[in-house]
Amino acid sequence: MFNATPPSDLEKYIDVAQGVARLGGNFPVYKRILAKGVDLPAYTSLKEALAQGDMKNAELHAHTIKGVAGNLSLAALFELTTEYDALLKTGVNSPELEARLDEIFPKTNDYIKWVLENIQ
């Protein structure tokens, strides 16, 4: 599937086989959608809403990221944003979850780029 040895923790962040299966096995469509998910503007909007204390919009953007992550089988990001989305719906932020998002989102982004560069 890849023209290089994948990072050992790749599937923690992105499960390509599951993502392709979600799209009925249509690999070209998965690759095209995955490429669009690399620079998700919702992340920037989420960070801005959190900085402003706007939990309603923060939840909206977390929910958007969760949906994209679920559809593309971005496992770690999906798991985190599912938890974060539920918390933000209560109007509460968590600095711990925000810090985890700041770690997981860029790493997921890096792995998406790796997959796009190395997939056959």
C-alpha positions as CSV (number, residue, x, y, z in Angstrom):
1,M,0.0,0.0,0.0
2,F,2.9,2.4,0.8
3,N,6.1,2.9,-1.1
4,A,8.0,3.4,2.2
5,T,7.9,1.8,5.7
6,P,5.1,3.5,7.6
7,P,5.8,5.1,11.0
8,S,5.1,2.6,13.7
9,D,2.2,4.6,15.2
10,L,0.6,5.6,11.9
11,E,-2.6,3.6,12.5
12,K,-3.1,5.3,15.8
13,Y,-3.6,8.5,13.8
14,I,-4.9,7.3,10.4
15,D,-6.4,4.0,9.3
16,V,-6.2,4.2,5.6
17,A,-7.8,0.8,5.0
18,Q,-10.8,1.6,7.2
19,G,-11.1,5.1,5.5
20,V,-11.1,3.6,2.1
21,A,-13.7,1.0,3.2
22,R,-16.0,3.7,4.5
23,L,-16.1,5.0,0.9
24,G,-17.0,1.7,-0.6
25,G,-13.4,0.9,-1.5
26,N,-13.0,3.9,-3.7
27,F,-9.4,4.7,-3.1
28,P,-9.1,7.7,-5.5
29,V,-12.1,9.4,-3.7
30,Y,-10.5,8.7,-0.3
31,K,-7.2,10.2,-1.4
32,R,-8.9,13.3,-2.8
33,I,-11.0,13.9,0.3
34,L,-7.9,13.2,2.6
35,A,-6.0,15.8,0.7
36,K,-8.7,18.4,1.4
37,G,-8.6,17.5,5.1
38,V,-4.9,18.4,5.6
39,D,-5.4,22.1,6.5
40,L,-8.8,22.1,8.2
41,P,-9.8,25.7,8.8
42,A,-12.1,24.5,11.6
43,Y,-9.0,24.0,13.8
44,T,-8.1,27.6,13.6
45,S,-11.7,28.7,14.1
46,L,-11.9,26.4,17.2
47,K,-8.7,27.9,18.7
48,E,-10.1,31.4,18.1
49,A,-13.4,30.6,19.7
50,L,-11.7,29.1,22.7
51,A,-9.5,32.1,23.1
52,Q,-12.6,34.3,23.1
53,G,-14.4,32.1,25.5
54,D,-17.1,31.4,22.9
55,M,-18.0,27.8,23.8
56,K,-21.0,27.6,21.5
57,N,-18.8,28.3,18.4
58,A,-16.0,26.2,19.9
59,E,-18.3,23.2,20.1
60,L,-19.5,23.8,16.5
61,H,-15.9,23.7,15.2
62,A,-15.0,20.7,17.4
63,H,-18.0,18.9,16.0
64,T,-16.9,19.7,12.5
65,I,-13.4,18.3,13.1
66,K,-14.9,15.2,14.8
67,G,-17.0,14.6,11.7
68,V,-14.1,14.9,9.2
69,A,-11.9,12.8,11.5
70,G,-14.6,10.1,11.7
71,N,-15.2,10.0,8.0
72,L,-11.5,9.8,7.2
73,S,-10.7,7.3,10.0
74,L,-8.4,9.7,11.8
75,A,-8.6,7.7,14.9
76,A,-6.8,9.7,17.6
77,L,-8.3,13.0,16.4
78,F,-11.8,11.5,16.2
79,E,-11.5,10.0,19.7
80,L,-10.3,13.3,21.2
81,T,-12.8,15.6,19.4
82,T,-15.6,13.2,20.4
83,E,-14.7,13.8,24.1
84,Y,-14.0,17.5,23.5
85,D,-17.3,18.1,21.6
86,A,-19.3,16.5,24.4
87,L,-17.6,18.7,27.0
88,L,-17.9,21.9,25.0
89,K,-21.7,21.2,24.7
90,T,-21.9,21.8,28.4
91,G,-20.2,25.2,28.0
92,V,-17.0,24.1,29.7
93,N,-13.5,24.1,28.3
94,S,-10.7,21.8,29.4
95,P,-7.1,23.1,29.1
96,E,-6.0,19.5,29.2
97,L,-8.1,18.5,26.2
98,E,-7.1,21.7,24.4
99,A,-3.4,20.8,25.0
100,R,-4.0,17.3,23.6
101,L,-5.7,18.8,20.6
102,D,-2.7,21.0,20.0
103,E,-0.5,17.9,20.0
104,I,-2.8,15.5,18.1
105,F,-4.0,17.9,15.3
106,P,-0.6,18.8,13.9
107,K,0.6,15.2,14.2
108,T,-2.4,13.9,12.4
109,N,-1.8,16.6,9.7
110,D,1.8,15.4,9.4
111,Y,0.6,11.8,9.0
112,I,-1.9,12.8,6.4
113,K,0.9,14.4,4.4
114,W,3.0,11.3,4.8
115,V,0.3,9.1,3.6
116,L,-0.4,11.3,0.5
117,E,3.3,11.3,-0.3
118,N,3.8,7.6,0.2
119,I,0.6,5.8,-0.9
120,Q,0.6,3.8,-4.1
